[in-house]
Amino acid sequence: MKWFSDMSIRYKILIIPLVGILGFTTYLGFNYNSNTDNAKRLISIRDIYFPILENANASLVKLDQITVSLNSAVNSGEMEMIEASDDMADVMRAMFVEIEGLEPERKVEVTQIRAEFDAYYIKARGLSAGMIEGTLDFSKMGDLVADMTKNLKTVQSDLTSFRDESHGRFTGNIEETLNGSQQAFISGMIVAIGTIAVLVAVAFAVTTLVTKNIASVVASLKDIARGDGDLTKRIEQRSGDEIGELVEWFNIFIEKLQ
């Protein structure tokens, strides 16, 4: 610690605010990184994951509505209800396109679901329209219904899985955001406590060293004064700072007086 003892008192004192500045800067750095990451996650949740989850849920609802609409069309014999189903099918396709735009990396999965939906809807619509218009070959009706039902179950299963996965990504990002905020708080507390501890340690070291040197000079001066002005005594130089320099020049002064 001789280097610290020889350091100028000015620089010793400046170490205290410097440590505070470094600690505060570190704290700001942790918070900035955490807030930046959380902001990115929140933007992704708002602009990507929530709209995808919303569209996935809406697609499942719309698929049920289409199924009900086609069944009602057959029961009532109204082609207008099939046209209404066409509009709902177009809405579903638009939802799939929107999802692909929001999350391109899942485009293959969404394209497959859309193809499965189209396969179901073409068969379901053709079956319903054929029954209403009387053009359906009833000998093939059993096979057509079985194929349509198989396609419907496939679409429902894959769309449900897609919805569940989207929900997992949505909640996962929320959890990561919450964990990031908690981690930032913990890191900030650690930095703050560490900074306070270092500040106290540095302040104690500086004040102890300075007061110790001053007390040493005062004690030496008292010895000289009490010794009937004995000019042969010298003050011990224990540091290389301003106090040590003062002692050095005082000894030189006494030596010249002697």
C-alpha positions in Angstrom: 0.0 0.0 0.0 3.0 2.3 -0.2 1.8 3.6 -3.6 -1.5 4.6 -1.9 0.4 6.3 1.0 2.6 8.2 -1.5 -0.4 9.3 -3.5 -1.4 13.0 -3.3 -4.2 13.8 -0.8 -6.1 15.4 -3.6 -6.2 12.1 -5.6 -7.0 10.1 -2.5 -10.1 12.2 -1.9 -11.0 12.0 -5.6 -11.0 8.2 -5.4 -14.2 8.4 -3.3 -16.4 10.1 -5.8 -14.7 8.1 -8.6 -15.8 4.9 -7.0 -19.3 6.2 -6.7 -19.3 7.3 -10.4 -18.1 3.8 -11.5 -20.7 2.1 -9.4 -23.5 4.3 -10.7 -22.3 3.8 -14.3 -22.3 0.0 -13.8 -25.8 0.2 -12.3 -27.0 2.2 -15.3 -25.3 -0.3 -17.7 -27.2 -3.2 -16.1 -30.5 -1.4 -16.2 -30.0 -0.2 -19.8 -29.3 -3.7 -21.0 -32.2 -5.2 -19.1 -34.6 -2.5 -20.2 -33.5 -2.8 -23.8 -34.0 -6.6 -23.8 -37.4 -6.2 -22.0 -38.5 -3.5 -24.5 -37.6 -5.8 -27.4 -39.6 -8.7 -25.8 -42.6 -6.4 -25.1 -42.6 -5.2 -28.7 -42.4 -8.8 -30.0 -45.3 -9.7 -27.7 -47.4 -6.7 -28.9 -46.6 -6.9 -32.6 -46.0 -10.7 -33.1 -46.9 -13.2 -30.5 -50.2 -11.7 -29.3 -51.6 -11.1 -32.8 -50.6 -14.7 -33.8 -52.2 -16.2 -30.8 -55.3 -14.1 -31.4 -55.5 -15.2 -35.0 -54.9 -18.8 -34.1 -57.8 -18.7 -31.6 -60.0 -16.9 -34.1 -59.2 -19.5 -36.7 -60.4 -22.3 -34.5 -63.6 -20.4 -33.8 -64.1 -19.7 -37.4 -63.5 -23.3 -38.4 -66.3 -24.4 -36.0 -68.5 -21.6 -37.4 -67.9 -22.9 -41.0 -68.7 -26.4 -40.0 -72.0 -25.3 -38.3 -72.8 -23.1 -41.3 -72.4 -25.9 -43.8 -74.5 -28.2 -41.8 -77.2 -25.6 -41.4 -77.1 -25.0 -45.1 -77.7 -28.7 -45.8 -80.5 -28.8 -43.2 -82.2 -25.6 -44.5 -81.4 -26.1 -48.2 -80.1 -22.5 -48.5 -77.2 -21.8 -50.8 -76.8 -18.4 -49.2 -75.4 -20.1 -46.1 -72.8 -21.8 -48.2 -71.9 -18.4 -49.6 -71.6 -17.1 -46.0 -69.2 -20.1 -45.4 -67.2 -19.0 -48.4 -66.7 -15.6 -46.8 -65.6 -17.1 -43.5 -63.2 -19.4 -45.3 -61.7 -16.3 -47.0 -61.3 -14.7 -43.6 -59.5 -17.8 -42.3 -57.1 -17.8 -45.3 -56.4 -14.1 -44.6 -55.6 -15.0 -41.0 -53.1 -17.6 -42.2 -51.5 -15.1 -44.5 -51.2 -12.5 -41.7 -49.6 -15.1 -39.4 -47.0 -16.0 -42.1 -46.1 -12.3 -42.4 -45.8 -11.9 -38.6 -43.6 -15.0 -38.1 -42.0 -16.1 -41.4 -40.0 -18.9 -39.7 -43.3 -20.7 -39.2 -44.4 -20.3 -42.7 -44.0 -24.0 -43.6 -46.2 -25.0 -40.6 -48.9 -22.4 -41.5 -48.8 -23.3 -45.2 -49.4 -26.9 -44.3 -52.4 -26.0 -42.1 -53.8 -23.8 -44.8 -53.5 -26.6 -47.3 -55.3 -29.0 -44.9 -58.0 -26.4 -44.4 -58.5 -26.0 -48.2 -58.6 -29.7 -48.6 -61.3 -30.0 -46.0 -63.3 -27.0 -47.2 -63.4 -28.1 -50.8 -64.8 -31.4 -49.9 -67.2 -30.0 -47.3 -68.5 -27.3 -49.6 -68.8 -29.7 -52.5 -70.7 -32.2 -50.3 -73.0 -29.6 -48.9 -73.7 -27.9 -52.3 -74.3 -31.3 -53.9 -76.8 -32.3 -51.3 -78.7 -29.0 -51.6 -78.7 -29.0 -55.5 -79.3 -32.7 -55.7 -76.2 -33.4 -57.8 -74.5 -35.6 -55.2 -73.8 -39.2 -56.0 -75.2 -40.9 -52.9 -73.3 -44.1 -53.6 -70.1 -42.2 -52.9 -71.5 -40.2 -50.0 -70.1 -42.4 -47.3 -66.5 -42.2 -48.6 -66.8 -38.4 -49.1 -68.1 -37.9 -45.6 -65.3 -40.1 -44.2 -62.6 -38.1 -46.1 -64.1 -34.8 -45.1 -64.2 -35.8 -41.4 -60.6 -37.0 -41.6 -59.5 -33.7 -43.1 -61.5 -31.8 -40.5 -59.9 -33.6 -37.6 -56.5 -33.1 -39.1 -57.1 -29.4 -39.5 -58.5 -29.1 -35.9 -55.6 -31.1 -34.5 -52.8 -29.2 -36.3 -54.5 -25.8 -35.7 -54.9 -26.6 -32.0 -51.3 -27.6 -31.7 -50.3 -24.4 -33.5 -52.4 -22.4 -31.1 -51.0 -24.1 -28.1 -47.4 -23.5 -29.3 -48.2 -19.9 -30.0 -49.6 -19.6 -26.5 -46.4 -21.1 -25.1 -44.3 -18.6 -27.0 -46.5 -15.8 -25.8 -46.4 -16.7 -22.2 -42.7 -17.6 -22.5 -41.8 -14.1 -23.6 -43.9 -12.6 -20.8 -42.0 -14.8 -18.3 -38.7 -13.9 -19.7 -39.6 -10.2 -19.4 -40.6 -10.6 -15.8 -37.5 -12.6 -15.1 -35.4 -10.0 -16.8 -36.9 -7.3 -14.7 -36.3 -9.3 -11.5 -32.7 -10.1 -12.5 -32.1 -6.4 -13.3 -33.4 -5.5 -9.8 -31.2 -8.1 -8.1 -28.1 -7.1 -10.2 -28.8 -3.4 -9.4 -29.0 -4.2 -5.7 -25.8 -6.2 -5.8 -24.0 -3.3 -7.6 -25.5 -0.7 -5.2 -24.5 -2.7 -2.1 -21.0 -3.4 -3.6 -20.6 0.3 -4.5 -21.6 1.4 -1.0 -19.2 -1.2 0.6 -16.3 0.0 -1.6 -17.1 3.6 -0.9 -17.1 3.0 2.8 -13.9 1.1 2.6 -12.1 3.7 0.5 -13.4 6.6 2.6 -12.3 4.8 5.8 -8.8 4.1 4.3 -8.3 7.6 3.0 -9.5 9.3 6.3 -7.5 6.8 8.4 -4.3 7.4 6.4 -4.6 11.2 6.3 -5.5 11.6 10.0 -2.8 9.1 11.0 -0.2 11.1 9.1 -1.4 14.3 10.6 -1.5 12.8 14.0 2.1 11.6 13.6 3.3 15.1 12.6 1.4 16.7 15.5 2.9 14.2 17.9 6.4 14.8 16.6 5.9 18.6 16.9 4.7 18.2 20.5 7.9 16.2 21.3 10.1 18.9 19.9 8.1 21.6 21.7 8.2 19.8 25.0 11.9 19.1 24.7 12.8 22.8 25.3 13.1 23.4 21.6 15.5 20.6 20.9 16.5 21.2 17.3 18.3 17.9 17.0 15.0 16.0 16.8 13.4 15.2 13.5 9.9 14.3 12.4 9.6 10.9 10.9 8.4 11.0 7.3 5.9 8.2 6.8 4.3 9.1 3.5 5.1 10.6 0.2 2.0 12.9 -0.1 1.7 16.5 0.8 2.0 15.8 4.5 5.2 13.8 3.9 6.5 16.7 1.8 5.6 19.1 4.6 7.6 16.9 7.1 10.5 16.7 4.7 10.8 20.5 4.3 10.2 21.1 8.0 13.1 18.8 8.8 15.3 20.7 6.3 14.2 24.0 7.8 15.1 22.7 11.4 18.4 21.4 10.1 19.3 24.8 8.7 18.2 26.5 12.0 20.4 24.1 13.9 
